[in-house]
Amino acid sequence: MQIISVIATLILCYLLIMNYQDTAGITILSSNFAQLFRITPFTATLNMALYTLLIFILGEISAVFFFIPLYKSLKEKFNAYKRELEKGSISNTSAEAKIQVLENKITVLEKALDDALKNN
């Protein structure tokens, strides 16, 4: 996943360097809409490198805002699953401890029975 980020950054740097001298015009308000609202049309002229950088940053921000809810949801599910595993391991440890106690009692009873049989 990191290699994709590195490649995207290198492509962005290449595009910025190659388009540094070029300009791009962006129409904010076209003449048709301007006549409809009786205001003056508005266009912006940007350096193409700045335009490319702006589009890249806006894309990154939108991707972050798109994936934050998904990340939080998956994190909550992961934490719930982790708690369930911890509960299971605690109950397994408790069961193993009970089994060990019973085995010790059986060993003591067997020894007591052998001692009682030897004395008779």
OpenMM code with the backbone's topology and positions (N, CA, C; nanometers):
from openmm import Vec3, app, unit

residues = "MET GLN ILE ILE SER VAL ILE ALA THR LEU ILE LEU CYS TYR LEU LEU ILE MET ASN TYR GLN ASP THR ALA GLY ILE THR ILE LEU SER SER ASN PHE ALA GLN LEU PHE ARG ILE THR PRO PHE THR ALA THR LEU ASN MET ALA LEU TYR THR LEU LEU ILE PHE ILE LEU GLY GLU ILE SER ALA VAL PHE PHE PHE ILE PRO LEU TYR LYS SER LEU LYS GLU LYS PHE ASN ALA TYR LYS ARG GLU LEU GLU LYS GLY SER ILE SER ASN THR SER ALA GLU ALA LYS ILE GLN VAL LEU GLU ASN LYS ILE THR VAL LEU GLU LYS ALA LEU ASP ASP ALA LEU LYS ASN ASN".split()
positions = [
    Vec3(0.0817, -0.1182, 0.0000),
    Vec3(0.0000, 0.0000, 0.0000),
    Vec3(0.0870, 0.1258, 0.0000),
    Vec3(0.1990, 0.1190, 0.0681),
    Vec3(0.2870, 0.2354, 0.0721),
    Vec3(0.3513, 0.2610, -0.0629),
    Vec3(0.3735, 0.1556, -0.1397),
    Vec3(0.4345, 0.1736, -0.2716),
    Vec3(0.3426, 0.2537, -0.3621),
    Vec3(0.2110, 0.2361, -0.3470),
    Vec3(0.1157, 0.3132, -0.4267),
    Vec3(0.1254, 0.4606, -0.3900),
    Vec3(0.1393, 0.4904, -0.2617),
    Vec3(0.1529, 0.6291, -0.2176),
    Vec3(0.2812, 0.6918, -0.2718),
    Vec3(0.3886, 0.6166, -0.2701),
    Vec3(0.5159, 0.6676, -0.3213),
    Vec3(0.5058, 0.6933, -0.4707),
    Vec3(0.4459, 0.6000, -0.5443),
    Vec3(0.4312, 0.6166, -0.6892),
    Vec3(0.3415, 0.7363, -0.7203),
    Vec3(0.2315, 0.7519, -0.6466),
    Vec3(0.1419, 0.8655, -0.6690),
    Vec3(0.2135, 0.9974, -0.6419),
    Vec3(0.2956, 1.0014, -0.5385),
    Vec3(0.3705, 1.1233, -0.5068),
    Vec3(0.4734, 1.1539, -0.6153),
    Vec3(0.5407, 1.0505, -0.6660),
    Vec3(0.6378, 1.0719, -0.7735),
    Vec3(0.5695, 1.1210, -0.9002),
    Vec3(0.4536, 1.0657, -0.9329),
    Vec3(0.3787, 1.1111, -1.0497),
    Vec3(0.3360, 1.2565, -1.0318),
    Vec3(0.2916, 1.2901, -0.9114),
    Vec3(0.2523, 1.4283, -0.8835),
    Vec3(0.3706, 1.5229, -0.9017),
    Vec3(0.4852, 1.4854, -0.8481),
    Vec3(0.6051, 1.5700, -0.8631),
    Vec3(0.6414, 1.5866, -1.0105),
    Vec3(0.6325, 1.4796, -1.0866),
    Vec3(0.6617, 1.4858, -1.2299),
    Vec3(0.5654, 1.5810, -1.2997),
    Vec3(0.4366, 1.5700, -1.2702),
    Vec3(0.3374, 1.6574, -1.3328),
    Vec3(0.3579, 1.8036, -1.2937),
    Vec3(0.3953, 1.8265, -1.1683),
    Vec3(0.4207, 1.9641, -1.1250),
    Vec3(0.5389, 2.0254, -1.1996),
    Vec3(0.6437, 1.9463, -1.2152),
    Vec3(0.7632, 1.9971, -1.2845),
    Vec3(0.7350, 2.0202, -1.4323),
    Vec3(0.6637, 1.9276, -1.4967),
    Vec3(0.6377, 1.9387, -1.6399),
    Vec3(0.5389, 2.0509, -1.6735),
    Vec3(0.4487, 2.0837, -1.5819),
    Vec3(0.3456, 2.1830, -1.6112),
    Vec3(0.3656, 2.3138, -1.5361),
    Vec3(0.4860, 2.3402, -1.4920),
    Vec3(0.5116, 2.4596, -1.4131),
    Vec3(0.4884, 2.5880, -1.4932),
    Vec3(0.5213, 2.5871, -1.6226),
    Vec3(0.5104, 2.7069, -1.7059),
    Vec3(0.3701, 2.7266, -1.7638),
    Vec3(0.2877, 2.6233, -1.7652),
    Vec3(0.1560, 2.6317, -1.8275),
    Vec3(0.0546, 2.6937, -1.7326),
    Vec3(-0.0537, 2.7452, -1.7917),
    Vec3(-0.1629, 2.7998, -1.7108),
    Vec3(-0.2936, 2.7332, -1.7514),
    Vec3(-0.3892, 2.7364, -1.6619),
    Vec3(-0.5208, 2.6787, -1.6889),
    Vec3(-0.6267, 2.7786, -1.6468),
    Vec3(-0.7276, 2.7924, -1.7287),
    Vec3(-0.8378, 2.8815, -1.6950),
    Vec3(-0.9538, 2.8013, -1.6409),
    Vec3(-1.0095, 2.8462, -1.5317),
    Vec3(-1.1216, 2.7785, -1.4690),
    Vec3(-1.2384, 2.8762, -1.4659),
    Vec3(-1.3511, 2.8329, -1.5192),
    Vec3(-1.4699, 2.9169, -1.5194),
    Vec3(-1.5474, 2.8922, -1.3912),
    Vec3(-1.5568, 2.9926, -1.3098),
    Vec3(-1.6310, 2.9823, -1.1845),
    Vec3(-1.7789, 3.0118, -1.2094),
    Vec3(-1.8051, 3.1145, -1.2889),
    Vec3(-1.9427, 3.1526, -1.3218),
    Vec3(-1.9476, 3.1847, -1.4707),
    Vec3(-2.0190, 3.1025, -1.5472),
    Vec3(-2.0229, 3.1214, -1.6924),
    Vec3(-2.1072, 3.2436, -1.7287),
    Vec3(-2.0930, 3.2857, -1.8547),
    Vec3(-2.1655, 3.4054, -1.8991),
    Vec3(-2.3160, 3.3817, -1.9019),
    Vec3(-2.3599, 3.2592, -1.9321),
    Vec3(-2.5040, 3.2303, -1.9347),
    Vec3(-2.5659, 3.2460, -1.7957),
    Vec3(-2.5013, 3.1884, -1.6952),
    Vec3(-2.5523, 3.2014, -1.5587),
    Vec3(-2.5386, 3.3452, -1.5094),
    Vec3(-2.4308, 3.4121, -1.5509),
    Vec3(-2.4101, 3.5502, -1.5088),
    Vec3(-2.5225, 3.6392, -1.5616),
    Vec3(-2.5641, 3.6181, -1.6863),
    Vec3(-2.6763, 3.6952, -1.7412),
    Vec3(-2.8052, 3.6625, -1.6686),
    Vec3(-2.8234, 3.5366, -1.6325),
    Vec3(-2.9444, 3.4948, -1.5626),
    Vec3(-2.9555, 3.5632, -1.4261),
    Vec3(-2.8442, 3.5728, -1.3557),
    Vec3(-2.8441, 3.6347, -1.2222),
    Vec3(-2.8053, 3.7827, -1.2255),
    Vec3(-2.7775, 3.8350, -1.3454),
    Vec3(-2.7397, 3.9746, -1.3664),
    Vec3(-2.6147, 4.0144, -1.2869),
    Vec3(-2.5143, 3.9261, -1.2920),
    Vec3(-2.3845, 3.9566, -1.2324),
    Vec3(-2.2770, 3.9312, -1.3370),
    Vec3(-2.1569, 3.9718, -1.3106),
    Vec3(-2.0499, 3.9563, -1.4096),
    Vec3(-1.9943, 3.8150, -1.4053),
    Vec3(-1.9591, 3.7596, -1.5208),
    Vec3(-1.8973, 3.6259, -1.5232),
    Vec3(-1.7596, 3.6313, -1.4577),
    Vec3(-1.7183, 3.5147, -1.4046),
    Vec3(-1.5912, 3.5104, -1.3319),
    Vec3(-1.5124, 3.3878, -1.3752),
    Vec3(-1.3903, 3.4113, -1.4167),
    Vec3(-1.2985, 3.3016, -1.4490),
    Vec3(-1.1702, 3.3246, -1.3715),
    Vec3(-1.1048, 3.2145, -1.3383),
    Vec3(-0.9772, 3.2215, -1.2670),
    Vec3(-0.8700, 3.1552, -1.3512),
    Vec3(-0.7550, 3.2174, -1.3576),
    Vec3(-0.6422, 3.1603, -1.4299),
    Vec3(-0.5390, 3.1156, -1.3271),
    Vec3(-0.5091, 2.9864, -1.3308),
    Vec3(-0.4144, 2.9289, -1.2351),
    Vec3(-0.2946, 2.8717, -1.3076),
    Vec3(-0.1852, 2.8693, -1.2387),
    Vec3(-0.0696, 2.7972, -1.2868),
    Vec3(-0.1061, 2.6490, -1.2883),
    Vec3(-0.0707, 2.5782, -1.3933),
    Vec3(-0.1105, 2.4378, -1.4072),
    Vec3(-0.0515, 2.3515, -1.2955),
    Vec3(0.0672, 2.3842, -1.2492),
    Vec3(0.1270, 2.3084, -1.1390),
    Vec3(0.0457, 2.3282, -1.0121),
    Vec3(0.0031, 2.4515, -0.9870),
    Vec3(-0.0799, 2.4798, -0.8705),
    Vec3(-0.2148, 2.4101, -0.8820),
    Vec3(-0.2704, 2.4110, -1.0022),
    Vec3(-0.3980, 2.3438, -1.0273),
    Vec3(-0.3855, 2.1929, -0.9999),
    Vec3(-0.2774, 2.1315, -1.0482),
    Vec3(-0.2552, 1.9875, -1.0257),
    Vec3(-0.2394, 1.9583, -0.8775),
    Vec3(-0.1630, 2.0405, -0.8079),
    Vec3(-0.1430, 2.0221, -0.6644),
    Vec3(-0.2744, 2.0383, -0.5887),
    Vec3(-0.3548, 2.1347, -0.6278),
    Vec3(-0.4842, 2.1572, -0.5637),
    Vec3(-0.5773, 2.0378, -0.5824),
    Vec3(-0.5822, 1.9851, -0.7016),
    Vec3(-0.6665, 1.8668, -0.7284),
    Vec3(-0.6169, 1.7471, -0.6476),
    Vec3(-0.4863, 1.7292, -0.6386),
    Vec3(-0.4308, 1.6173, -0.5618),
    Vec3(-0.4666, 1.6296, -0.4141),
    Vec3(-0.4496, 1.7481, -0.3578),
    Vec3(-0.4800, 1.7686, -0.2152),
    Vec3(-0.6288, 1.7478, -0.1884),
    Vec3(-0.7146, 1.8007, -0.2757),
    Vec3(-0.8593, 1.7805, -0.2584),
    Vec3(-0.8970, 1.6325, -0.2686),
    Vec3(-0.8302, 1.5595, -0.3563),
    Vec3(-0.8541, 1.4152, -0.3676),
    Vec3(-0.8121, 1.3410, -0.2417),
    Vec3(-0.6978, 1.3794, -0.1862),
    Vec3(-0.6512, 1.3164, -0.0629),
    Vec3(-0.7460, 1.3444, 0.0528),
    Vec3(-0.7914, 1.4688, 0.0636),
    Vec3(-0.8827, 1.5056, 0.1721),
    Vec3(-1.0152, 1.4308, 0.1591),
    Vec3(-1.0666, 1.4220, 0.0368),
    Vec3(-1.1936, 1.3502, 0.0182),
    Vec3(-1.1780, 1.2017, 0.0482),
    Vec3(-1.0637, 1.1431, 0.0139),
    Vec3(-1.0409, 1.0017, 0.0450),
    Vec3(-1.0344, 0.9795, 0.1953),
    Vec3(-0.9697, 1.0700, 0.2660),
    Vec3(-0.9611, 1.0580, 0.4121),
    Vec3(-1.1005, 1.0662, 0.4735),
    Vec3(-1.1801, 1.1649, 0.4317),
    Vec3(-1.3149, 1.1785, 0.4872),
    Vec3(-1.4058, 1.0630, 0.4472),
    Vec3(-1.3783, 1.0000, 0.3336),
    Vec3(-1.4574, 0.8853, 0.2910),
    Vec3(-1.4251, 0.7616, 0.3740),
    Vec3(-1.2973, 0.7427, 0.4077),
    Vec3(-1.2569, 0.6202, 0.4753),
    Vec3(-1.2547, 0.6294, 0.6279),
    Vec3(-1.2665, 0.7469, 0.6872),
    Vec3(-1.2673, 0.7585, 0.8333),
    Vec3(-1.3828, 0.6801, 0.8960),
    Vec3(-1.5075, 0.6915, 0.8467),
    Vec3(-1.6152, 0.6119, 0.9076),
    Vec3(-1.5913, 0.4610, 0.8944),
    Vec3(-1.5398, 0.4185, 0.7807),
    Vec3(-1.5101, 0.2766, 0.7616),
    Vec3(-1.4024, 0.2312, 0.8589),
    Vec3(-1.2981, 0.3113, 0.8767),
    Vec3(-1.1897, 0.2783, 0.9683),
    Vec3(-1.2409, 0.2674, 1.1114),
    Vec3(-1.3240, 0.3638, 1.1538),
    Vec3(-1.3771, 0.3613, 1.2901),
    Vec3(-1.4647, 0.2391, 1.3117),
    Vec3(-1.5457, 0.2052, 1.2132),
    Vec3(-1.6323, 0.0877, 1.2231),
    Vec3(-1.5496, -0.0403, 1.2370),
    Vec3(-1.4496, -0.0540, 1.1532),
    Vec3(-1.3647, -0.1734, 1.1599),
    Vec3(-1.2867, -0.1792, 1.2903),
    Vec3(-1.2444, -0.0639, 1.3410),
    Vec3(-1.1707, -0.0605, 1.4674),
    Vec3(-1.2594, -0.1044, 1.5831),
    Vec3(-1.3865, -0.0593, 1.5835),
    Vec3(-1.4796, -0.1008, 1.6882),
    Vec3(-1.5046, -0.2514, 1.6821),
    Vec3(-1.5225, -0.3034, 1.5618),
    Vec3(-1.5443, -0.4478, 1.5465),
    Vec3(-1.4215, -0.5261, 1.5924),
    Vec3(-1.3038, -0.4763, 1.5596),
    Vec3(-1.1811, -0.5432, 1.5996),
    Vec3(-1.1670, -0.5447, 1.7513),
    Vec3(-1.1965, -0.4313, 1.8157),
    Vec3(-1.1867, -0.4249, 1.9614),
    Vec3(-1.2876, -0.5177, 2.0279),
    Vec3(-1.4095, -0.5274, 1.9716),
    Vec3(-1.5102, -0.6187, 2.0265),
    Vec3(-1.4633, -0.7635, 2.0116),
    Vec3(-1.4071, -0.7962, 1.8960),
    Vec3(-1.3564, -0.9321, 1.8734),
    Vec3(-1.2403, -0.9621, 1.9678),
    Vec3(-1.1552, -0.8637, 1.9904),
    Vec3(-1.0419, -0.8811, 2.0813),
    Vec3(-1.0898, -0.9073, 2.2243),
    Vec3(-1.1945, -0.8335, 2.2674),
    Vec3(-1.2504, -0.8568, 2.4010),
    Vec3(-1.3091, -0.9973, 2.4121),
    Vec3(-1.3761, -1.0432, 2.3087),
    Vec3(-1.4321, -1.1785, 2.3110),
    Vec3(-1.3210, -1.2836, 2.3220),
    Vec3(-1.2124, -1.2627, 2.2505),
    Vec3(-1.0999, -1.3560, 2.2591),
    Vec3(-1.0395, -1.3557, 2.3989),
    Vec3(-1.0294, -1.2374, 2.4602),
    Vec3(-0.9757, -1.2295, 2.5966),
    Vec3(-1.0672, -1.3017, 2.6948),
    Vec3(-1.1982, -1.2843, 2.6785),
    Vec3(-1.2926, -1.3544, 2.7658),
    Vec3(-1.2788, -1.5051, 2.7488),
    Vec3(-1.2645, -1.5489, 2.6238),
    Vec3(-1.2475, -1.6915, 2.5980),
    Vec3(-1.1199, -1.7458, 2.6575),
    Vec3(-1.0126, -1.6704, 2.6487),
    Vec3(-0.8860, -1.7179, 2.7045),
    Vec3(-0.8913, -1.7210, 2.8565),
    Vec3(-0.9631, -1.6254, 2.9181),
    Vec3(-0.9772, -1.6259, 3.0639),
    Vec3(-1.0577, -1.7463, 3.1087),
    Vec3(-1.1659, -1.7772, 3.0366),
    Vec3(-1.2463, -1.8925, 3.0753),
    Vec3(-1.1692, -2.0221, 3.0511),
    Vec3(-1.0878, -2.0282, 2.9466),
    Vec3(-1.0044, -2.1468, 2.9229),
    Vec3(-0.9017, -2.1623, 3.0340),
    Vec3(-0.8422, -2.0532, 3.0778),
    Vec3(-0.7445, -2.0585, 3.1857),
    Vec3(-0.8118, -2.1037, 3.3144),
    Vec3(-0.9327, -2.0545, 3.3387),
    Vec3(-1.0078, -2.0938, 3.4577),
    Vec3(-1.0407, -2.2430, 3.4530),
    Vec3(-1.0823, -2.2914, 3.3370),
    Vec3(-1.1148, -2.4337, 3.3222),
    Vec3(-0.9891, -2.5189, 3.3405),
    Vec3(-0.8776, -2.4741, 3.2863),
    Vec3(-0.7524, -2.5483, 3.3025),
    Vec3(-0.7106, -2.5526, 3.4486),
    Vec3(-0.7310, -2.4428, 3.5204),
    Vec3(-0.6970, -2.4403, 3.6635),
    Vec3(-0.7845, -2.5386, 3.7414),
    Vec3(-0.9145, -2.5446, 3.7087),
    Vec3(-1.0045, -2.6380, 3.7761),
    Vec3(-0.9641, -2.7824, 3.7472),
    Vec3(-0.9251, -2.8104, 3.6259),
    Vec3(-0.8809, -2.9454, 3.5900),
    Vec3(-0.7548, -2.9812, 3.6676),
    Vec3(-0.6632, -2.8881, 3.6799),
    Vec3(-0.5386, -2.9130, 3.7543),
    Vec3(-0.5682, -2.9413, 3.9012),
    Vec3(-0.6617, -2.8655, 3.9595),
    Vec3(-0.6986, -2.8883, 4.1000),
    Vec3(-0.7579, -3.0275, 4.1162),
    Vec3(-0.8449, -3.0681, 4.0249),
    Vec3(-0.9051, -3.2020, 4.0328),
    Vec3(-0.8001, -3.3116, 4.0162),
    Vec3(-0.7043, -3.2913, 3.9254),
    Vec3(-0.5975, -3.3908, 3.9078),
    Vec3(-0.5132, -3.4024, 4.0342),
    Vec3(-0.4853, -3.2895, 4.0987),
    Vec3(-0.4097, -3.2931, 4.2243),
    Vec3(-0.4861, -3.3676, 4.3331),
    Vec3(-0.6176, -3.3447, 4.3410),
    Vec3(-0.6995, -3.4147, 4.4406),
    Vec3(-0.7005, -3.5638, 4.4136),
    Vec3(-0.7095, -3.6023, 4.2878),
    Vec3(-0.7080, -3.7449, 4.2533),
    Vec3(-0.5746, -3.8062, 4.2927),
    Vec3(-0.4657, -3.7358, 4.2666),
    Vec3(-0.3332, -3.7869, 4.3033),
    Vec3(-0.3224, -3.8065, 4.4542),
    Vec3(-0.3710, -3.7088, 4.5313),
    Vec3(-0.3666, -3.7192, 4.6777),
    Vec3(-0.4519, -3.8358, 4.7251),
    Vec3(-0.5712, -3.8516, 4.6674),
    Vec3(-0.6588, -3.9624, 4.7067),
    Vec3(-0.5986, -4.0985, 4.6694),
    Vec3(-0.5345, -4.1069, 4.5543),
    Vec3(-0.4698, -4.2323, 4.5146),
    Vec3(-0.3575, -4.2671, 4.6122),
    Vec3(-0.2791, -4.1671, 4.6504),
    Vec3(-0.1699, -4.1904, 4.7444),
    Vec3(-0.2252, -4.2319, 4.8806),
    Vec3(-0.3308, -4.1667, 4.9242),
    Vec3(-0.3927, -4.2025, 5.0523),
    Vec3(-0.4480, -4.3436, 5.0468),
    Vec3(-0.5083, -4.3817, 4.9366),
    Vec3(-0.5611, -4.5180, 4.9214),
    Vec3(-0.4477, -4.6200, 4.9229),
    Vec3(-0.3361, -4.5922, 4.8541),
    Vec3(-0.2225, -4.6835, 4.8549),
    Vec3(-0.1651, -4.6979, 4.9945),
    Vec3(-0.1539, -4.5864, 5.0682),
    Vec3(-0.1032, -4.5912, 5.2045),
    Vec3(-0.1964, -4.6706, 5.2945),
    Vec3(-0.3260, -4.6533, 5.2754),
    Vec3(-0.4232, -4.7269, 5.3580),
    Vec3(-0.4165, -4.8750, 5.3270),
    Vec3(-0.3983, -4.9123, 5.2010),
    Vec3(-0.3890, -5.0532, 5.1653),
    Vec3(-0.2596, -5.1167, 5.2153),
    Vec3(-0.1517, -5.0437, 5.2201),
    Vec3(-0.0243, -5.0945, 5.2705),
    Vec3(-0.0298, -5.1157, 5.4208),
    Vec3(-0.1024, -5.0320, 5.4929),
    Vec3(-0.1134, -5.0445, 5.6392),
    Vec3(-0.2000, -5.1620, 5.6785),
    Vec3(-0.2910, -5.2045, 5.5974),
    Vec3(-0.3791, -5.3171, 5.6338),
    Vec3(-0.3156, -5.4427, 5.5921),
] * unit.nanometer
topology = app.Topology()
chain = topology.addChain("A")
for resn in residues:
    res = topology.addResidue(resn, chain)
    for name in ("N", "CA", "C"):
        topology.addAtom(name, app.Element.getBySymbol(name[0]), res)
